[in-house]
Amino acid sequence: MPTISSIFPRMTIAPNDDEKEYLINIQLPGAEKDDIKLKLAEDIIHVEAKGDGIDYLGDYSLCCPIKPGETTATYKEGLLKIRAPYADTLKDTVNVEIS
């Protein structure tokens, strides 16, 4: 029976050229697309995957909130690519009167 190792996948993150979204890459070599679970919240990315005797498990905190419902992801040759648009941080704010 093969040994299964747990690995925290390597991630890179950067804003796109117009700074309206994150471009996120997560390396999952050996994983199949159907074996990847990706969950998002406004400030967290969670990924799980299985491949070639390896269990990938990673939770990543984001410094700027995103719009999970508008986020897209593609997977090809061991690389999960995520495009996550920034959320409007002032959307739910209220004005406070200063006396």
N, C-alpha and C positions, 0 to 999 in steps of 0.2 A: 504494500500500500504506500503511495507516495506521500512524502511529508508536505504539509501545507504550511506556508509561512505567511504571516500578516505583514503588510508593507503599507506605510503612509506614502501615497503617491506624490510625486513631484509636481508642483504647480507653479506656473508663471502667470502674472497678471499685470496689465498695463491699460491705460485709457486709450481709446481709439484716437485717430488724428483730430477729430473735432471735439474731443473730450466730452462726448455725450453718452458713452457706454464703456464698460469694461470689456476687454478682450482677455479671456482666461483660457489657458491651456493646461490640461491635466494629463500626465503620462500614465497610460494603463497598458503597457506592452503585454501581449498575449491574451488580453480580454476580448470577448466577443461582445458586439453591440447589445445583444439581447440579455447579456449577463450584467449590464451596468444599471445601477439605480442612482438617479440624480435627484436630489431634493434641494429646494431653495426657499429661503426666507429673505426678508429685506436685507439682512446683514450676515447671512450664513449660507455657505455651500456645503452640502453633505454628499459624498460619493462613496458608493460601494461597488465592487466588481470582483469577479473571479476569473482567473486565467492561468494556465500552465502551472498548476500547483501553488498559486499565490492568491491570497485574499487581499485585495486592496480596500483600505478603509481610511477615509479622510474627512475631517471637518475643518473648514476654513472660515475665519472671520473676515468680514469686509469693513473697511473704514468708512465707506460711503454707502448709503442704502441703495438698493436696486429695485427694479420692478419685476418680481418673479414671474408674473403672468405674461410678460412681454419678452422674456428671455428665450433664446434659441440655442440649440446645441447640435453638433454634428460629431460623428466618430469615424475615424479612418486610420488604419495602420497604427493602432496603439495610442492615438492622440485624440482626446476629447476636447473639442473646441467649443467654448461657450461665449455668446455675445449677450451681455446683460446691461440693459439701459439703466442709467442712473434714475433714481426716484427724485421727485421734487421735495427737497427737505423742508421747504417752507409751506407746503400744501396745506397741512392741518394746523398751522399756527394761528394764534389769535393776537390781535393788538391789545396791549395792556396800556391803560391810561396811566400816565405818570403825574402824580400830584406834587 
